[in-house]
Amino acid sequence: MGKKVFIADDDPAIVDVVTIILEDAGYEVSSTVHGEDLMVLNHASLPDLFLLDIWMYGKDGRDICSHLKNNERTKHIPVIIVSAVRDVDRIAREYHADGFLAKPFEMDELLALIRHHLPD
C-alpha cells in the first residue's frame, strides 16, 4: 500500500470525495469528522501526512495542528490545512502547518500539494 494520509474534516461528503481521489492515486487513507480523534492517535500507525480542516466538531484544526507540531512523535509529519476561511494562509503560518489549500480547490491542486510533501 502507498503512503498514509489522515483526513480530518467535518463535512462527510468532502471526506468521501477526497478519500476516493487519494485512494485512486495510491494513498492509504484514514479519516474522521471529529477533530478530537487526532488528539489521541495510535502512535504505532501514524500517517505520513495530515490533511486538516480548520472548523470541525470538537477540536478546532488550529488546536490540532499546534498539538501535532508540538508533539515529539508527530512534529515531523507534514500538516496541510484546508479551509474556506479567507485567511487560511496566515493561519497555516501561525500554527506552523507545512502547507495550505483554500476551499474550494481543484483535486489536481490537492494531489500536487500532497506529492510535494510526500515525494515517491
PyMOL CGO cylinders between C-alpha atoms (Angstrom):
from pymol import cmd
from pymol.cgo import CYLINDER

trace = [
    CYLINDER, 0.00, 0.00, 0.00, 1.06, 3.63, -0.53, 0.3, 1, 1, 1, 1, 1, 1,
    CYLINDER, 1.06, 3.63, -0.53, 1.84, 6.37, 1.91, 0.3, 1, 1, 1, 1, 1, 1,
    CYLINDER, 1.84, 6.37, 1.91, -0.75, 7.11, 4.60, 0.3, 1, 1, 1, 1, 1, 1,
    CYLINDER, -0.75, 7.11, 4.60, -2.83, 10.30, 4.66, 0.3, 1, 1, 1, 1, 1, 1,
    CYLINDER, -2.83, 10.30, 4.66, -5.16, 11.15, 7.54, 0.3, 1, 1, 1, 1, 1, 1,
    CYLINDER, -5.16, 11.15, 7.54, -8.08, 13.45, 6.63, 0.3, 1, 1, 1, 1, 1, 1,
    CYLINDER, -8.08, 13.45, 6.63, -9.92, 15.43, 9.30, 0.3, 1, 1, 1, 1, 1, 1,
    CYLINDER, -9.92, 15.43, 9.30, -12.90, 17.43, 8.01, 0.3, 1, 1, 1, 1, 1, 1,
    CYLINDER, -12.90, 17.43, 8.01, -16.37, 17.95, 9.49, 0.3, 1, 1, 1, 1, 1, 1,
    CYLINDER, -16.37, 17.95, 9.49, -18.04, 17.53, 6.09, 0.3, 1, 1, 1, 1, 1, 1,
    CYLINDER, -18.04, 17.53, 6.09, -18.50, 13.79, 5.41, 0.3, 1, 1, 1, 1, 1, 1,
    CYLINDER, -18.50, 13.79, 5.41, -19.05, 14.48, 1.68, 0.3, 1, 1, 1, 1, 1, 1,
    CYLINDER, -19.05, 14.48, 1.68, -15.62, 16.15, 1.41, 0.3, 1, 1, 1, 1, 1, 1,
    CYLINDER, -15.62, 16.15, 1.41, -14.03, 13.30, 3.35, 0.3, 1, 1, 1, 1, 1, 1,
    CYLINDER, -14.03, 13.30, 3.35, -15.64, 10.76, 0.99, 0.3, 1, 1, 1, 1, 1, 1,
    CYLINDER, -15.64, 10.76, 0.99, -14.63, 12.53, -2.23, 0.3, 1, 1, 1, 1, 1, 1,
    CYLINDER, -14.63, 12.53, -2.23, -11.06, 13.25, -1.09, 0.3, 1, 1, 1, 1, 1, 1,
    CYLINDER, -11.06, 13.25, -1.09, -10.71, 9.67, 0.16, 0.3, 1, 1, 1, 1, 1, 1,
    CYLINDER, -10.71, 9.67, 0.16, -11.73, 8.27, -3.23, 0.3, 1, 1, 1, 1, 1, 1,
    CYLINDER, -11.73, 8.27, -3.23, -9.35, 10.58, -5.10, 0.3, 1, 1, 1, 1, 1, 1,
    CYLINDER, -9.35, 10.58, -5.10, -6.42, 9.82, -2.79, 0.3, 1, 1, 1, 1, 1, 1,
    CYLINDER, -6.42, 9.82, -2.79, -7.02, 6.06, -2.82, 0.3, 1, 1, 1, 1, 1, 1,
    CYLINDER, -7.02, 6.06, -2.82, -7.17, 6.15, -6.63, 0.3, 1, 1, 1, 1, 1, 1,
    CYLINDER, -7.17, 6.15, -6.63, -3.80, 7.95, -6.52, 0.3, 1, 1, 1, 1, 1, 1,
    CYLINDER, -3.80, 7.95, -6.52, -2.35, 5.12, -4.43, 0.3, 1, 1, 1, 1, 1, 1,
    CYLINDER, -2.35, 5.12, -4.43, -2.55, 6.55, -0.92, 0.3, 1, 1, 1, 1, 1, 1,
    CYLINDER, -2.55, 6.55, -0.92, -3.83, 4.70, 2.13, 0.3, 1, 1, 1, 1, 1, 1,
    CYLINDER, -3.83, 4.70, 2.13, -6.45, 6.94, 3.77, 0.3, 1, 1, 1, 1, 1, 1,
    CYLINDER, -6.45, 6.94, 3.77, -7.84, 7.24, 7.28, 0.3, 1, 1, 1, 1, 1, 1,
    CYLINDER, -7.84, 7.24, 7.28, -10.37, 9.90, 8.23, 0.3, 1, 1, 1, 1, 1, 1,
    CYLINDER, -10.37, 9.90, 8.23, -12.53, 11.47, 10.88, 0.3, 1, 1, 1, 1, 1, 1,
    CYLINDER, -12.53, 11.47, 10.88, -15.17, 14.18, 11.18, 0.3, 1, 1, 1, 1, 1, 1,
    CYLINDER, -15.17, 14.18, 11.18, -14.29, 14.70, 14.85, 0.3, 1, 1, 1, 1, 1, 1,
    CYLINDER, -14.29, 14.70, 14.85, -11.16, 16.75, 15.49, 0.3, 1, 1, 1, 1, 1, 1,
    CYLINDER, -11.16, 16.75, 15.49, -10.54, 15.31, 18.93, 0.3, 1, 1, 1, 1, 1, 1,
    CYLINDER, -10.54, 15.31, 18.93, -9.78, 11.93, 17.31, 0.3, 1, 1, 1, 1, 1, 1,
    CYLINDER, -9.78, 11.93, 17.31, -6.42, 13.37, 16.24, 0.3, 1, 1, 1, 1, 1, 1,
    CYLINDER, -6.42, 13.37, 16.24, -5.52, 14.21, 19.82, 0.3, 1, 1, 1, 1, 1, 1,
    CYLINDER, -5.52, 14.21, 19.82, -5.40, 10.52, 20.76, 0.3, 1, 1, 1, 1, 1, 1,
    CYLINDER, -5.40, 10.52, 20.76, -3.80, 8.83, 17.76, 0.3, 1, 1, 1, 1, 1, 1,
    CYLINDER, -3.80, 8.83, 17.76, -2.30, 5.38, 18.00, 0.3, 1, 1, 1, 1, 1, 1,
    CYLINDER, -2.30, 5.38, 18.00, 1.38, 6.16, 17.61, 0.3, 1, 1, 1, 1, 1, 1,
    CYLINDER, 1.38, 6.16, 17.61, 2.06, 2.72, 16.14, 0.3, 1, 1, 1, 1, 1, 1,
    CYLINDER, 2.06, 2.72, 16.14, 0.12, 3.62, 13.00, 0.3, 1, 1, 1, 1, 1, 1,
    CYLINDER, 0.12, 3.62, 13.00, 0.81, 7.31, 12.40, 0.3, 1, 1, 1, 1, 1, 1,
    CYLINDER, 0.81, 7.31, 12.40, 0.16, 8.67, 8.91, 0.3, 1, 1, 1, 1, 1, 1,
    CYLINDER, 0.16, 8.67, 8.91, 2.74, 10.20, 6.60, 0.3, 1, 1, 1, 1, 1, 1,
    CYLINDER, 2.74, 10.20, 6.60, 0.65, 13.38, 6.24, 0.3, 1, 1, 1, 1, 1, 1,
    CYLINDER, 0.65, 13.38, 6.24, -2.30, 15.11, 7.94, 0.3, 1, 1, 1, 1, 1, 1,
    CYLINDER, -2.30, 15.11, 7.94, -4.95, 16.97, 5.94, 0.3, 1, 1, 1, 1, 1, 1,
    CYLINDER, -4.95, 16.97, 5.94, -6.91, 19.21, 8.36, 0.3, 1, 1, 1, 1, 1, 1,
    CYLINDER, -6.91, 19.21, 8.36, -9.95, 21.42, 8.05, 0.3, 1, 1, 1, 1, 1, 1,
    CYLINDER, -9.95, 21.42, 8.05, -9.96, 24.40, 10.43, 0.3, 1, 1, 1, 1, 1, 1,
    CYLINDER, -9.96, 24.40, 10.43, -13.59, 24.20, 11.54, 0.3, 1, 1, 1, 1, 1, 1,
    CYLINDER, -13.59, 24.20, 11.54, -14.53, 20.77, 12.89, 0.3, 1, 1, 1, 1, 1, 1,
    CYLINDER, -14.53, 20.77, 12.89, -16.68, 19.17, 15.56, 0.3, 1, 1, 1, 1, 1, 1,
    CYLINDER, -16.68, 19.17, 15.56, -14.91, 19.08, 18.90, 0.3, 1, 1, 1, 1, 1, 1,
    CYLINDER, -14.91, 19.08, 18.90, -11.34, 20.29, 18.48, 0.3, 1, 1, 1, 1, 1, 1,
    CYLINDER, -11.34, 20.29, 18.48, -10.53, 23.10, 16.07, 0.3, 1, 1, 1, 1, 1, 1,
    CYLINDER, -10.53, 23.10, 16.07, -7.98, 22.43, 13.30, 0.3, 1, 1, 1, 1, 1, 1,
    CYLINDER, -7.98, 22.43, 13.30, -5.71, 25.15, 14.69, 0.3, 1, 1, 1, 1, 1, 1,
    CYLINDER, -5.71, 25.15, 14.69, -5.57, 23.43, 18.08, 0.3, 1, 1, 1, 1, 1, 1,
    CYLINDER, -5.57, 23.43, 18.08, -4.93, 20.09, 16.41, 0.3, 1, 1, 1, 1, 1, 1,
    CYLINDER, -4.93, 20.09, 16.41, -2.14, 21.50, 14.23, 0.3, 1, 1, 1, 1, 1, 1,
    CYLINDER, -2.14, 21.50, 14.23, -0.47, 23.04, 17.30, 0.3, 1, 1, 1, 1, 1, 1,
    CYLINDER, -0.47, 23.04, 17.30, -0.80, 19.76, 19.17, 0.3, 1, 1, 1, 1, 1, 1,
    CYLINDER, -0.80, 19.76, 19.17, 0.71, 17.77, 16.30, 0.3, 1, 1, 1, 1, 1, 1,
    CYLINDER, 0.71, 17.77, 16.30, 3.58, 20.22, 15.74, 0.3, 1, 1, 1, 1, 1, 1,
    CYLINDER, 3.58, 20.22, 15.74, 4.42, 20.38, 19.47, 0.3, 1, 1, 1, 1, 1, 1,
    CYLINDER, 4.42, 20.38, 19.47, 4.39, 16.60, 19.97, 0.3, 1, 1, 1, 1, 1, 1,
    CYLINDER, 4.39, 16.60, 19.97, 7.75, 14.82, 19.59, 0.3, 1, 1, 1, 1, 1, 1,
    CYLINDER, 7.75, 14.82, 19.59, 6.14, 11.85, 17.83, 0.3, 1, 1, 1, 1, 1, 1,
    CYLINDER, 6.14, 11.85, 17.83, 4.23, 13.87, 15.24, 0.3, 1, 1, 1, 1, 1, 1,
    CYLINDER, 4.23, 13.87, 15.24, 6.09, 17.16, 14.73, 0.3, 1, 1, 1, 1, 1, 1,
    CYLINDER, 6.09, 17.16, 14.73, 7.95, 15.79, 11.69, 0.3, 1, 1, 1, 1, 1, 1,
    CYLINDER, 7.95, 15.79, 11.69, 4.73, 14.76, 9.90, 0.3, 1, 1, 1, 1, 1, 1,
    CYLINDER, 4.73, 14.76, 9.90, 3.55, 17.32, 7.31, 0.3, 1, 1, 1, 1, 1, 1,
    CYLINDER, 3.55, 17.32, 7.31, 0.26, 19.06, 8.10, 0.3, 1, 1, 1, 1, 1, 1,
    CYLINDER, 0.26, 19.06, 8.10, -1.76, 20.67, 5.32, 0.3, 1, 1, 1, 1, 1, 1,
    CYLINDER, -1.76, 20.67, 5.32, -4.64, 22.91, 6.37, 0.3, 1, 1, 1, 1, 1, 1,
    CYLINDER, -4.64, 22.91, 6.37, -7.61, 23.00, 4.00, 0.3, 1, 1, 1, 1, 1, 1,
    CYLINDER, -7.61, 23.00, 4.00, -10.30, 25.56, 4.71, 0.3, 1, 1, 1, 1, 1, 1,
    CYLINDER, -10.30, 25.56, 4.71, -12.81, 28.03, 3.29, 0.3, 1, 1, 1, 1, 1, 1,
    CYLINDER, -12.81, 28.03, 3.29, -11.59, 30.64, 5.79, 0.3, 1, 1, 1, 1, 1, 1,
    CYLINDER, -11.59, 30.64, 5.79, -10.33, 33.62, 3.79, 0.3, 1, 1, 1, 1, 1, 1,
    CYLINDER, -10.33, 33.62, 3.79, -7.03, 33.97, 5.67, 0.3, 1, 1, 1, 1, 1, 1,
    CYLINDER, -7.03, 33.97, 5.67, -6.10, 30.28, 5.61, 0.3, 1, 1, 1, 1, 1, 1,
    CYLINDER, -6.10, 30.28, 5.61, -2.55, 31.15, 4.51, 0.3, 1, 1, 1, 1, 1, 1,
    CYLINDER, -2.55, 31.15, 4.51, -1.97, 33.31, 7.62, 0.3, 1, 1, 1, 1, 1, 1,
    CYLINDER, -1.97, 33.31, 7.62, -3.49, 30.68, 9.90, 0.3, 1, 1, 1, 1, 1, 1,
    CYLINDER, -3.49, 30.68, 9.90, -1.32, 27.96, 8.35, 0.3, 1, 1, 1, 1, 1, 1,
    CYLINDER, -1.32, 27.96, 8.35, 1.84, 30.00, 9.01, 0.3, 1, 1, 1, 1, 1, 1,
    CYLINDER, 1.84, 30.00, 9.01, 0.75, 30.99, 12.51, 0.3, 1, 1, 1, 1, 1, 1,
    CYLINDER, 0.75, 30.99, 12.51, 0.11, 27.39, 13.55, 0.3, 1, 1, 1, 1, 1, 1,
    CYLINDER, 0.11, 27.39, 13.55, 3.21, 26.00, 11.77, 0.3, 1, 1, 1, 1, 1, 1,
    CYLINDER, 3.21, 26.00, 11.77, 1.35, 23.96, 9.16, 0.3, 1, 1, 1, 1, 1, 1,
    CYLINDER, 1.35, 23.96, 9.16, 3.50, 22.76, 6.29, 0.3, 1, 1, 1, 1, 1, 1,
    CYLINDER, 3.50, 22.76, 6.29, 1.04, 23.89, 3.66, 0.3, 1, 1, 1, 1, 1, 1,
    CYLINDER, 1.04, 23.89, 3.66, -2.47, 25.11, 3.00, 0.3, 1, 1, 1, 1, 1, 1,
    CYLINDER, -2.47, 25.11, 3.00, -5.18, 24.97, 0.38, 0.3, 1, 1, 1, 1, 1, 1,
    CYLINDER, -5.18, 24.97, 0.38, -8.22, 27.26, 0.20, 0.3, 1, 1, 1, 1, 1, 1,
    CYLINDER, -8.22, 27.26, 0.20, -11.64, 25.70, -0.38, 0.3, 1, 1, 1, 1, 1, 1,
    CYLINDER, -11.64, 25.70, -0.38, -12.99, 25.28, -2.95, 0.3, 1, 1, 1, 1, 1, 1,
    CYLINDER, -12.99, 25.28, -2.95, -9.98, 23.69, -4.61, 0.3, 1, 1, 1, 1, 1, 1,
    CYLINDER, -9.98, 23.69, -4.61, -9.22, 21.55, -7.61, 0.3, 1, 1, 1, 1, 1, 1,
    CYLINDER, -9.22, 21.55, -7.61, -8.31, 17.94, -6.90, 0.3, 1, 1, 1, 1, 1, 1,
    CYLINDER, -8.31, 17.94, -6.90, -5.18, 18.32, -9.03, 0.3, 1, 1, 1, 1, 1, 1,
    CYLINDER, -5.18, 18.32, -9.03, -4.04, 21.12, -6.68, 0.3, 1, 1, 1, 1, 1, 1,
    CYLINDER, -4.04, 21.12, -6.68, -4.56, 18.88, -3.68, 0.3, 1, 1, 1, 1, 1, 1,
    CYLINDER, -4.56, 18.88, -3.68, -2.69, 15.97, -5.23, 0.3, 1, 1, 1, 1, 1, 1,
    CYLINDER, -2.69, 15.97, -5.23, 0.21, 18.24, -6.26, 0.3, 1, 1, 1, 1, 1, 1,
    CYLINDER, 0.21, 18.24, -6.26, 0.48, 19.62, -2.73, 0.3, 1, 1, 1, 1, 1, 1,
    CYLINDER, 0.48, 19.62, -2.73, 0.42, 16.15, -1.18, 0.3, 1, 1, 1, 1, 1, 1,
    CYLINDER, 0.42, 16.15, -1.18, 3.01, 14.88, -3.66, 0.3, 1, 1, 1, 1, 1, 1,
    CYLINDER, 3.01, 14.88, -3.66, 5.21, 17.86, -2.82, 0.3, 1, 1, 1, 1, 1, 1,
    CYLINDER, 5.21, 17.86, -2.82, 5.20, 16.83, 0.85, 0.3, 1, 1, 1, 1, 1, 1,
    CYLINDER, 5.20, 16.83, 0.85, 5.27, 13.07, 0.19, 0.3, 1, 1, 1, 1, 1, 1,
    CYLINDER, 5.27, 13.07, 0.19, 7.62, 12.52, -2.74, 0.3, 1, 1, 1, 1, 1, 1,
    CYLINDER, 7.62, 12.52, -2.74, 7.97, 8.96, -4.02, 0.3, 1, 1, 1, 1, 1, 1,
]
cmd.load_cgo(trace, "trace")
